[in-house]
Amino acid sequence: MTKEKIERRIVIPGEGIVKGENYLPGEGTEKKGDEIVTTRYGLA
């Protein structure tokens, strides 16, 4: 069994998390164009 290190980072509102049409926004995010951006401070 291998353990993968999950890399997380602090994000601020308006910061882009991912680009592409294959993603849907979740809680604390919204879609702007083809980019998913954060709506609050936290870890992503």
C-alpha angles and dihedrals in degrees: 000000000000125000116218119207110234110213114216130180139190113259132194129209112284094022115133115241102179139354127217143079094256095075132084123204118249134192111322094017139084136194118249111180106312094334131090111220132186124250097194144027118272148092122311 
